[in-house]
Amino acid sequence: MKIVAYTSPARGHLYPIVPILLELRDRGHDVSVWTLASEVERLRNLGVQAEAIDPAIEKLHHNDFGTRTPQEALKRSVAVFARRAELEIPELERILALASPDVLLVDANTWGAAAAAEHWGGPWANFLPYPTPLPSAEVPPFGPGLKPWDGPLGRLRNWILRPLLLGALERTLLPPLNEARQKLELNAVRDAYDMMTRPPLTLYFTSQHFEYPRSHWPDSWCMVGPLNWEPDSVPPSWLKEIERPIVLVTTSSEFQDDSSLVQAALTGLADEPVEVIATMPAGVHTFNVPPNGRVEEFVPHTPILAQTEVAITHGGMGATQKALASGVPVVVIPFGRDQHEVGRRAEHAGVGVYLPRRRLNPTSLRDAVRRARELRPAVKRFANQLAAEGGAKLAADRLEQLGVSDEADEAVEPSVVSIPA
């Protein structure tokens, strides 16, 4: 079976699908992926056919940081997705003509690619590496990270607030999304539920133990658990010299102006009996670094997490779930995007401390880290639950089923009905 994957220009969206691509490769499938140019050689070395997406798409960076309101940040993000969509449609059409895949896997953040996949009409799937805005009467409206509220009063609150919160998202997102779809003469997407259920299959990279409980999920959705992967690399030499527990600070892989999180951690934990290691993959800033601190652009998280007692994250789904899967409690300080939803889910699951950005300072962060330490027994149990999810094998199973079911549909000949004269 020939399987093609297409990602947005973000490592946080590419790396989670690498275990799926490798699993499909090991099953004997012909696997290829279009993604970041900087990752092409690495993927080829893993035995996966890889090509770079249009450089013009990579040049369209998010600029939602520094805005005064969440609405303004949302509008900026949507504008970037819309501009990328204009380039994704012709690119994916070219890829489909070139590769003739049996199954197509596309990033949920590639609106144009999703539209081209739907227009193609073959078996295709979305992958979702962040919290879903899929609405439900039992779940708080997506966006600001509201606490879940059970019972009739909670459902009433959700019903009242949904038009204000999720409705605002829909009013901002749907017009440019449908403009891209109109170019392919596709029906307009009506709302968030319609948008999230268009793909024949959605692979959701989280666990039922991390998501809010709801009584119904669409049949096309499959939760496979967090898929944690990072490139093979040699642990830094200084790591083996660290004897005290580590507090790991992670920031966004796409620039988000979250350097204040790093400085608050360095200052607030300067007198604590820990080593503070901060990673800034979007670029290192200049900080006042105490003797127990270290700031790096990139180091592999896996060996560091083995010595970490608390992880401080910006609320990225990948970094947060990776820490939890390693049995490490988290402190989540959201800086925007979907990060409030990640933080609230960690809090609700009893495996993390949610600290709003407006309350971020060295003292509040130090206190949050102390509270998070107490969650370690619960997080160890939680990590075992995550490990029991289906993972890449389940995702590969579902993609194979998607391809096989399409072949079966094509093999069924239409019946011929004789009409008497």
N, C-alpha and C positions, 0 to 999 in steps of 0.2 A: 504494500500500500504506500502511495506517495503522499506525504504529509508536509504541508507548508505552514510556517508560523510567521507572524508579522507583529512587531512591537513598536511602541512609541520610543522616542529617544531618551530612555531612562533606565539605568541599571536596576533600579528598584522594581522595574516591570520585566526586564529581561531575566535576571537571575532566578526568580521563582519558577520560570518555565524550563530552565536548563535540566532539572531532574526529569521532567516529562520527556524532553527531547532525547535525553540519554536512555531512558527506559524504552522509548519507541525504537531508537536505534538498536538497542540490544535485542529487541524482538524481531529484528530483521527488516524494519520498514525503511523506506527511503525518506530521510528527514532533512529538511532545509529550513533556514530562518533568515529573514531580512530584519536587520536591527542596527544598532550603533556601529559606526565604522570602526571605532576603537576596540570593539569586542570581536570583530570578525576573525582575526587570526587566532585568538584564544579558542573560539568555538570550533574552528577548523582543526585545531590541534586535539580537540576532544572527539573528532570523528564526525562532526556535524557539518553539513554543507551550510555555509553562511555567506551572505552578501550584505552590503551596506545599503541602508535606506537613502533616499534622496538627501544630499547634503543640505538642500534648502530647508528641509523639515528640521534637521538638527539645529539649524541656525535660529529657529523660532523658539526662544527661551521664555520660560514663565517670568513674568514681571509683577506678580501679585503681592510682593513684599512691600512694606512701607506705606500701604494704603491706610486711610483713616477709618474705613468701615468694612465689615465683611462683605457687604453688597458690592462695593467698589472692587475688592479683591476678586470676588466671583466673576464680575464682568470682565476683568483683565484675563483671568484664566480661560473663560469661555472664548474670548477673542483669539487667544493663542490656539486653542483646539480647533476653532473654525478655520483659521488660516492654514493650519496643518491639513485639515480635511480636504481643502481645495487641491492640495498636492498629493494626498494619499489616494484619492480616487483614481487618477490616471496611472499612478504607480502600481497600485494593486491590480488594476486591469492588465497592465503589462506583465506583471508577475504571473497572473492566472494564465495568460496566453502562452507564456514561456514555459511554465512548470507543469501545467495541466494536473493539478493535485487531485487526489481522491478525497482528501479532507483538508480544510483550512482552519487554522487557529489564529484569532486576531485579538489584540489588546483592546480592552474595553475603552481605553482612552484614545483610540484611533477611530474617530467618528466616520471619517471618509472611507477608511478600510472596511469598517462594518457595513456601511451603505453599499460599497462595491461587492462585498461578500453576499449580501442579501440579493442584490441585483443579479449576481452570478447564478444563484439558484442551486448550487451544489451543497453538500453537507459542510457546515461550518460551525464553529464554536467561538464563544467569547471566553477570555479568562479575566478574572476580576481579583486584583491583588490588594484591594482596599475595601473599607466597609461599604456595604451596599445601601443606596437610597431607596431600595424596593420597599414600598409602603405596606403597612399592615396596621390594623386597628389596635394591635397589642403592643406596637413598637413606637417609641417617640418619633416625631417627624425628624427627618434627617437634617443635620446642619450644625446647630449650636452645642450639641452634646448634652441634651436634656437627660435627666435621670429617668430610668424606667419607672412606671407607676402602675401597679397591678390593680385589677378590679374595675368596676363600672366607672369610678371617678377618673381613673387613669385613661380609660378608653374615651371618656368625654373630653378630657384635656387634649388627648391626641387628635380627636376629631375637630375640635375648635382651632387648634394651632396648625393643623396640617395645611390648610389653604394659605396661611400666613408664611410658614417656613418652607415647606416643600413646594408650595405654590410659587413662592418667590424664585426658587431654584428653577422650576419649570418655565416660568415666564422669561427668565434670562437665557436659559439653555436651549429651549425648543426652537425658537425662530431661526437661529443660525444652523442648528442641526437639520431642520427641515429644509432649509435653503440648499444645503449640500445634497440632501436626499432628492430634492426636486430635480436636480441636474440629471439624475438617473431615472426620473419619472416614477419614483417610489412613493407610496402612500405616506402622508404626514404622520409622524409620531404624535399621539394624543397627549400622553402624560408620562410620568416616571415609570409607572408599572408597564405601560406599553413599550417604552424604550428598553426596559430591563428584561423583557420576555420575548423580544423579537428573535434573538438567536435560537436555533434549534437546541443548542446546549450551552450552558454557562458553567464554567468551572470556577468555583468560588474558593479562594485560597485562605480559608480559615476553618475553624472548628465549631461544632454545635456548642461546645463548652465555652467558647469565647463570644459567640453571637448571642443576642437577646433571644429568648425563647419565643416562638410563635407557633400557632397551631397548624399553619399551612405554608408550604413552600411550593413554588411552581414545579411541575414534573420535569421541566427542562433544566432545573438547577441541580448541581452536585457539589456539596461541600467535601473537599478532599483533604482539609487540614492545611496548616502552614507548610510551604515548601521552601526550605532553607538551603541555600547553596551559596558558596563563595569560591572564587578562584583558588586553586592550590598555590600556596606560598609558604615560605619559610618563616616561622614566628620570629619576631625581632629578638636580637640577642639580649636586649635589656630585660625581656620578660622574665627569664629564669632567675634574674637577680632580685626580683620583687618577692618579698616574704610576707608583707602585710596584705590584707584583702584589698581588692580593687573595686573602685566605683568607676564604671564605664559610662562615658557621656557620648551619645551619638547625635549627629545633626543631619540635616537633609542632604541627599545626594544631588538635588537640584537646588540652586541657591535660593535661600529663603530669609536671609538676614537674621539668622538665629544665633549669632555670636554671643548675644547677651546671656544665653543659656550656659555657654561654656565659662564665661567670666564669673557668673554667679556660683557655679559649681567649684571653680578653682578657689574663689574667695571664701565661700561658705564652708568648705571642707578642709581648709588649710590647716586647721588645728585638730582634725579628726585622725584617728589611727588607721588611715587608709591611704592607698595610692590612687590618685585621680588620673585617668587616661581619657582624653577627649579626642575624638576623630572628627575631621571636617573635610569630607570628600569633595565638597563644592569649593574648597579653597580656605587656607589657613589665614587667620587674622593675627594681629599683634596683641598679646595679652600680658598681664602681670601674673606670671606663673610662680607659685610657691614651690618650696623644695619637694613637696609630695605630689607635684603635678607634672603632667606631660601633655603636649598638644601635637597631634600628628595629622597629616592629611589623610592617609589611609594606612590601616594595619588590619590584618585579618581578625575578625571578631571572635571566631570559634575558639582559638587557644586562649584568648583573653577572658572570654566568658567562663572558661573552666576555673579561673581564679577570682571571678567577680562575685561580690555579695549583693550589689544593687546596680541596676542599669538605669541611667537617666536618659530618656529619649524625648525627641521633639514630637512624638506621636505618629511617626511613620509606621504603617502596619508591618512592614517587613522587619525593621529593627526591633520593634516591640515584641512581635511574636517569636522572633529568633531568641531573644533573651528569655522569654517565658519557656520556650521549648528546651532551653538549657537549664531550667530550674532556677532562674534568677528573677527576683521580683523587680518591678519597674516603678519609676516615678515618671509620669508623663506630663510634659508641659507643652500644650499645643500652640503652634504658631500660625494656624490657619488651615485651609483646605479641609481634608476629612479628618484632621488630627484630633479634634474635639471628640469625635465619635470613637476613635481608637482609645483615647484616655478614659472615657466613660465606661467602655466595655471592660477595660482592665480593672477599673474600680468595682464594677458590678460583679465581675467574676471573683473578686476577692484576692486578686493577684498583683494589684498595683495601687499606687496613690496618684490621684488626679490633682494637679496643681495648675489653676488657671494662670495664664501668662501675666495678667494684671497684678497678680499677687507674687510674682517671681522676684525674689531678692535673695541674697546669700543666706539670711537667717531662715526664711521660709523653706528654702531648698534643703538646707541642712536638716531641719526638723522633718521634712518629708522623707528624706533618706533614712532617718532613724525609724520612722514608722514603717517604711517599706521592709526594713530588716526583719521585723516581726512577722512578715508574711511568708518567710522562707519555707516553713513546713507545708503551707497550703500550695505554694508554687511548685514544690517537688511533686505533690500529688497531681497537680494540673499538668505538669510536663509529661507525666505518664499517660494521661488522657490524650494529650496531643499526639504522642507517639503511637497511639492505637488507631489513629485515623488512617484512611486508605492511602493518602499521599500520592506519589507519582504513579504507582501501580494502578490505583483506582482511576486516576485521570486518563492514563493510557488505555485502560479497559473501556472507558466511556467513549473515547475518541475512536477506538476500533469499532465499537458497536455502532457509532454514528456512521462510519464508512460502510460497514456491512449492511446496515438497514437500508442505506441508500442504494447499494448494489442490488439488494433483494427487491426493492421497489421497481428498479429499472428492469429486472428480470421477469416481472409479472406482465404478461401480454394482455392487452385489453380484450375483454370478452366481445364476441360478435353475436349480435342478436338478429335472428332471421324474422323478418316481418312478412307474414303471409300476404300474397297478392289478393 
